[in-house]
Amino acid sequence: MNSKNLERQLLTLYWLSRLGMAAIWCWTAYVSWFAYPQALSLAWLQRIGISQSAELMLAAACLFDLLMGLASAACASRLLWQAQIVCVLAYSLVIALGLPEFLIHPFGPISKNIAVLCCLGYLSIMEAHRSA
């Protein structure tokens, strides 16, 4: 494989990864606010210690996720990907400590974040390369 072909494939993977991250964030925002039972989400927030402002926190998290998704699609930067890495790690840590049953959930809501983190690392590296 020549370097021109490799570069084209990496650029295609970059755009697919970028749009994939945008879709994940936007889908999460939509489902969390409109499709998933909010009472269950609020109960989980209360279990991790957010009781007084759980509804506000849920709304803020949905808005934050939506903004991360839109930023992923429209104005990507190395800083954005690094911020998302921190966010995914923080979300994962809070869930792992506060809702440990998700660590052994058969659909892997926490373990799948390993792949998401790898994708974000790739995007961060590619952003630095694209800027150079």
C-alpha positions as CSV (number, residue, x, y, z in Angstrom):
1,M,0.0,0.0,0.0
2,N,1.4,3.4,-1.0
3,S,1.5,6.3,1.4
4,K,-1.1,8.3,-0.6
5,N,-3.6,5.4,-0.3
6,L,-2.8,5.0,3.4
7,E,-3.3,8.8,3.9
8,R,-6.7,8.7,2.1
9,Q,-7.8,5.7,4.2
10,L,-6.8,7.4,7.5
11,L,-8.6,10.5,6.4
12,T,-11.7,8.5,5.7
13,L,-11.4,6.7,9.1
14,Y,-11.0,10.2,10.7
15,W,-14.3,11.4,9.2
16,L,-16.1,8.2,10.0
17,S,-14.8,8.3,13.6
18,R,-15.7,12.0,13.9
19,L,-19.2,11.5,12.6
20,G,-19.6,8.4,14.8
21,M,-18.6,10.3,17.9
22,A,-21.1,13.1,16.9
23,A,-23.8,10.4,16.5
24,I,-23.0,8.8,19.9
25,W,-23.2,12.1,21.8
26,C,-26.4,13.3,20.0
27,W,-28.1,9.9,20.3
28,T,-27.3,9.8,24.0
29,A,-28.7,13.3,24.5
30,Y,-31.9,12.4,22.6
31,V,-32.5,9.1,24.2
32,S,-31.7,10.4,27.7
33,W,-34.2,13.2,27.5
34,F,-37.0,11.9,25.2
35,A,-36.9,8.1,25.0
36,Y,-35.6,6.6,28.2
37,P,-37.7,6.7,31.4
38,Q,-36.6,9.8,33.2
39,A,-37.7,8.4,36.5
40,L,-35.1,5.7,36.2
41,S,-32.4,8.2,35.2
42,L,-33.3,10.4,38.2
43,A,-33.2,7.4,40.5
44,W,-29.7,6.6,39.3
45,L,-28.6,10.2,39.8
46,Q,-30.0,10.0,43.4
47,R,-28.0,6.8,44.0
48,I,-24.8,8.6,43.1
49,G,-25.6,11.4,45.5
50,I,-27.4,14.0,43.3
51,S,-30.8,14.4,44.9
52,Q,-31.7,18.0,45.3
53,S,-31.2,19.0,41.6
54,A,-31.4,15.7,39.9
55,E,-33.8,17.0,37.2
56,L,-31.7,20.0,36.5
57,M,-28.6,17.8,36.4
58,L,-30.2,15.4,33.9
59,A,-31.2,18.3,31.7
60,A,-27.7,19.8,31.9
61,A,-26.1,16.5,31.0
62,C,-28.4,16.0,28.0
63,L,-27.6,19.5,26.8
64,F,-23.9,19.0,27.4
65,D,-24.0,15.7,25.4
66,L,-25.9,17.4,22.6
67,L,-23.3,20.2,22.5
68,M,-20.5,17.7,22.4
69,G,-22.1,15.9,19.5
70,L,-22.7,19.1,17.5
71,A,-19.1,20.2,18.3
72,S,-17.8,16.8,17.1
73,A,-19.5,17.4,13.7
74,A,-19.0,21.1,13.2
75,C,-15.8,22.3,15.0
76,A,-13.5,19.5,15.9
77,S,-10.2,20.2,17.6
78,R,-7.6,18.4,19.6
79,L,-8.8,20.1,22.7
80,L,-12.4,18.9,22.0
81,W,-11.3,15.3,21.7
82,Q,-9.2,15.6,24.9
83,A,-12.1,17.2,26.8
84,Q,-14.3,14.3,25.6
85,I,-11.7,11.8,26.9
86,V,-11.8,13.5,30.3
87,C,-15.6,13.5,30.2
88,V,-15.9,9.8,29.3
89,L,-13.4,8.9,32.0
90,A,-15.3,10.9,34.6
91,Y,-18.7,9.5,33.6
92,S,-17.3,6.0,33.7
93,L,-15.7,6.5,37.1
94,V,-18.8,8.0,38.6
95,I,-20.9,5.2,37.2
96,A,-18.5,2.5,38.2
97,L,-18.3,3.7,41.8
98,G,-22.0,4.8,42.2
99,L,-23.7,2.1,40.1
100,P,-21.3,-0.8,40.2
101,E,-23.8,-3.2,38.7
102,F,-23.0,-1.6,35.3
103,L,-19.5,-3.0,35.4
104,I,-20.9,-6.5,34.9
105,H,-23.9,-5.5,32.8
106,P,-24.2,-7.9,29.8
107,F,-24.5,-5.0,27.3
108,G,-21.3,-3.4,28.6
109,P,-22.3,0.2,29.1
110,I,-19.0,0.9,30.9
111,S,-16.6,-1.5,29.1
112,K,-17.7,-0.1,25.7
113,N,-16.1,3.1,26.7
114,I,-12.7,1.5,26.2
115,A,-13.4,1.5,22.4
116,V,-14.8,5.1,22.6
117,L,-11.6,6.2,24.4
118,C,-9.5,4.6,21.7
119,C,-11.5,6.4,19.0
120,L,-11.1,9.7,20.8
121,G,-7.4,9.1,21.1
122,Y,-7.2,8.4,17.4
123,L,-9.1,11.6,16.7
124,S,-6.8,13.6,18.9
125,I,-3.8,12.3,17.2
126,M,-5.3,12.9,13.7
127,E,-6.3,16.4,14.6
128,A,-2.7,17.2,15.6
129,H,-1.5,15.6,12.2
130,R,-4.2,17.5,10.2
131,S,-3.1,20.8,11.9
132,A,0.6,20.3,11.1
